[in-house]
Amino acid sequence: QLRSETMMQQKEAGVEQKFAARCSD
């Protein structure tokens, strides 16, 4: 469970970075 939670956090962080990069354009 802990591992999947970390993976979800990494996924969310990646999505946030993509979204932020899109907004900064």
C-alpha angles and dihedrals in degrees: 000000000000092000094051089048090055091049090052091050090050090049091050091048091052091050091049091051091050091048092048091049090051092050093049091056 
